[in-house]
Structures are given as structure tokens and as C-alpha cells.
Amino acid sequence: MTDGWDKMTPAQRQDAFLAQWASGEGVPFVDEKAKAGYQARAKLMCDAFQLVKSPQRVPIVPLTTFAPTMLAGYGGKQAMYDPHAVGKAFLDFALKYDADAAGAAPMIMYGPTLEALGYQLYKWPGHGVPEHLSYQFVEKEYMKADEYDHLITDPTDFWLRSWIPKTHAALAALADMAPIYGTMELPMSSSWLISLGTPPAQEALKALMEASRLCFEWINALGPYLGQIMGHGYPFYAGGATKAPFDVLSDSFRGTTPLMMDLYRRPQKVLEAVERLVRPMITTGVSGAVANNNPMVFIPLHKGADGFMSDEQFQKYYWPTLKAVMYGLAEHGCVPCCFVEGGYNQRLEYLAETSDIRCLYLFDRTDMAKARQILGGKVCIGGGFSVSLLLTGTPEQVREETKKLLDVAAGDGGYMLSIGCALDEAKDATMKAFVDAGMEFGKY
Amino acid sequence: MADLKELVSAVVEMREDEAMALTKKLLADGTPPLAVFDAYQAALEEIGKRFEQQLYFIPELIMSGEMMKAASEIIKPLLADQSGGQGKQRLGKVVIATVEGDIHDIGKNIVAMMMDLGGLEVRDLGVDVPADRIIAEAKDFGADIIGLSGLLTLAFDPMKQVVEKLQAEGLRDKIKVIIGGGQMDEQVCKYVGADAFVTDAVAGVNYCKGWLA
């Protein structure tokens, strides 16, 4: 990637990737002013990651999912079925509110693709939730207790022949596919192909072809808008995404209730499974970051929050593998950006352990004064603004609370102003008050 | 010889297999089913205390609920034979639901289970429940409390609607409203017009018990 890459420390690699991203090289800027704007905004974020003391200003980074489309007057269904509506709404949102980084529009997935797959893992507008709302996760036990060994032995095979058939109705027949390993010698290769040649498997492959064709069409429609957002000077706050291994196991595979019982019923299997998921989760994050030429890898954290498990359980089951994923990302020059949902007041000391790499902990309900006290000068922190105030308060209240938050959390650098939630909804006046207050009071 | 203290300890310490074996043994040895049932209640009380002291968390709540469920399946038929039911007075009635538009149920299910184990009579309406139905069910059930759950910000307005409708029906003074979920706070509580907000199950149960005392 860069000269001397092999000899660099993870933090040096991260700095090199950040510098490359912040340069805006290859971005089709509309004019020189836009280019300068992009570089200035990206620099604010780099300064925060690198804990630069007394930078120019706090970067303002509101995370958004459906908020830009909802503010534009589009219901959830339109957002998920019309990539032009999404693209236009995200572009308008960036230009109108003039924050320092734009939201990842592809997080609003494409409805027709999900339909073609018979997707079961979420309900989405018009498919299980009302058309004006956002998509919602459907948690179930998609991996049975006796499947731990399959996952541990071979995650890819588990994903392909067990989990995908259960969560994508149109691909259910892939469960009967023979393992791919038989293809290594000519006389053995027929069993895999025969299993894919059965009429149900052929139908599944057709559905996969159709879903991927639709998804490709969708990103080709959405892509030019994303180019325009950057072209107008707004970098994106994420290049890739991955998850903490325990959350993969909890959210997507076992389900919260069964997994919490597994901590007592089969603790060793849980440990083996989360360790086995470290490499795939690093690869997932790195591949997105490299493809988008943006080092920031978004990691939403769920079950490690205060209240879900004890400190001892966190230390044993959650933190070591999350940390391993973060360091693995850093090895590749990527910057882990953990979106710390819920409260983490009892876990802050752990987060301080990652002070030798660039990373961000963006908080939801954590006490920001405490976060600053424990993490200030060690790692970049962010967030802490309550979404409830943004949705139910007045612009004056928002302005006042933003100022208070900055006083408490911004310190002498290493802080990004954000709402502690990815916004599905927003209100124009309070959104504007939030960004304006950040601009006004976020100066060092 | 197994005794009830050992059973309480096995449940409190999450020794699931041992708790089940002891339950069966105690019953086989002729221990009154109600005494065995009471041992579980005592264990759950201790688990609730440990939760409040932040010694126990969600895994322990779920495990204890699961142990209680398994034990109840064995004990309840015997109790019915003996006394025609548990014979215990319930503290009060709670209607609980995830509000319209929101389909999340994990938090709600844990709260409903804890309320049931804590001596409240619970009618769980499920997820995505419209305000009108919540009111109708509360009236039909004779609820003392309505518990509204929601994970997403979109739950704020449907929660507010329930309180407004309750008011319009002239029932607001008779029925307490508690809201729960990850994004609930004082601000939302005021906006909705609820009596309390909680972000954990045991706090929710304690509020309800406090109101009914």
C-alpha cells in the first residue's frame, strides 16, 4: 500500500491510511472549494483520532440511517425501493446541515433484493412493518446449540450451508448442497455439482443471481449520489463495518436468550466460537474499508453493555475477541470506530487498553464526564447526545445541551460530537440547532 | 438427604442440573410441592436482590426463569391436585405490550417473566400492539398498570398515544403507566406522560410492586 508498510506499527499504518483518505485523492470534486472543504473536514476527524491537542474544532458527525430520507418526506418503503430517493435525500442532508461527515446511505438496503432472497432476518417497510417506518431486526435462534462445532470447525461452511438457508427462504435448498471440499480431485468433484444441480438448488441459484443483479443495479443507481456527496466536500464516516464476535453469536446466530444460557450450559463452546469468529470479522471490516478507500470501520456494540453481563463475563466472553478484532483491523491500517450502544460506565477501563492504536468509542448512554476522565488523552471518544432530546425537545434545549456536552466531553481534543444513536428519525429545527451549536461551541 | 436449602442454593448459584435433580428428589421423598415451589420463589427473590446489587445480570435472570419454568412444569400439576392451584394472592395486574410499529420483544419478554415470577398477574399482548387494543385489554383485564415497551425512537409517539387515550377514557388516574426500553429517559417519560421509565427489568418489577403495595 505505502512505502515501508511492512515495517510500520499498526498506528503508523492507520495514520498512513487516514492521510490517504483525507487527501481526497481520486474524489471527483465539483470545484477547489469543495476539495478544500473535504480536506478540512477529514482533517478534523483525523485530528480527533490522533488526539491532537487543541485542534481547530470538534468534528460534527451525526450518525444517520433513515433520518435523511424521513426529513425529505420519504417513507421507509420509498427509501428501500428507490435508490434515487435515498441518494438525493442523503446529498440534500449533507448540504443542508453541513456536518463534517455524511452517513452511509447503503445502510438502507434494497427492498427488491431482500424480496428475491426471501430475507427473514429483518422485517422491513411493507414486509412486516408499516410502509412509513424503518426496518427492524427479527431475533431468533438461527443456530441450534448442536451447531457450535460446525461453526467452530468451519465458519464459512456453517454460514453457507446452515445459516443462510435458515435466514434466506429462497436459498433454503443450499442446506442440501454437498461440501465444497470434494472438488479437489476430478473423480470427487461430481458430488458437489450434482447437489447444486437438483431442481430446488437450481431455483436457489436463480434467486441468488436475481438478488445480486438487483443489488448491483441498486448500487449503480445510488453510487453517483455518493460520489456527489464526496464531490461537494463531505467525507463518509465509515468505509466498512464489522461486529464484535460475541454480538455475531448473540444477534445473528444463537439469539440473546439461548446465548445467555449457553454461558452456563456450554461456556467452552461459546469461547471457542467467539475466538473462531475473530479472523472472519477482521476480514469483513478490512474488505469494506479497502473497497471504499476509507479506513474507518464501524462496529456497533450490543451485548457487552452495562446490565447485560457481569464484569467477569465481559472480561471472559466479550472483550478479548472484540479487542482482537480491533487490533486486527489496525494491523491493516483500518480505524475501528465502535458505536457503544447502551451504557458502558462499568467498562471504560477496558476501553483505555487500546490506547496504542487509533480508534473511536462513540457513546450512547455512557456518562460522558466519566468517559472523558478515564479515556481522555488515550483514545478518541464521541457521542453522548441524547436522541430523545433531539426528537422531543426544543431547538433552545438542544443548543443548551450541546454546549453542556461539549464542555464536559471535548477536553483538549480527541472528541467527535455525535448523537448516541443512528438516527431513524430527526426534526429539522433541532437537527439544525445541534449542528449550529457544535460549530459555535466546538471551537478549541 | 436433600433439603430445601440445598435447592435454594442450587438455583441461586445457577446449578441447573443439580436444581432439577434436587427438585425431583425432594418431591419423590415426599416434600410438599408447595414447599418446593416456595424454595424456588425464595431463590428468585435472592437472584433479584443480586441483580439490584449488580452481582447478577441478564444471563442469570434468563437462567433462573428457565429453571423456574422447568420446575413449574413438574410442580404445578401436583399443586393443583393438592390445593386446586397455587393458592397465593397475586399482587396486582399488569398489561404489557411492545407498542405499535415496534416488533422487538426480548426486553419485554424478560420483564413479563420477572413480573410473573415476582407475583404479578401479567397479560402480555405481544409486539406491534395498537393503542386501542392496549386500552381495551387493560379494561377487560382490570389492569392496575400498563407497561409499554419499545426499542426504537419510533416508539415515543405510540406510547404517548396510549397515555392520551387512557386520559380520554377517564382511566388515567386508575391505571399507572410505565415505559421501558434502551432509549427511554426522563425526557421521553415526560413527553409520553408516563409515571415512570426504566431501562432494566428488575427496576420495572420494583416500580410496579411499589405502586401496588
Interface residues (C-beta under 8 A of the other chain):
Chain A: K123 G128 V129 P130 L133 S134 Q136 F137 V138 E139 T256 T257 M260 M261 L263 Y264 R265 G307 F308 M309 S310 Q313 E341 G342 Q346 D364 R365 S386 V387 S388 L389 L391 T392 G393 C421 L423 D424 E425
Chain B: M14 E16 Q54 L55 Y56 F57 I58 P59 I62 M63 E66 G101 D102 I103 H104 I106 N109 D128 L152 T153 L154 F156 G182 Q183 M184 D185 Q187 V188 Y191 T199 D200
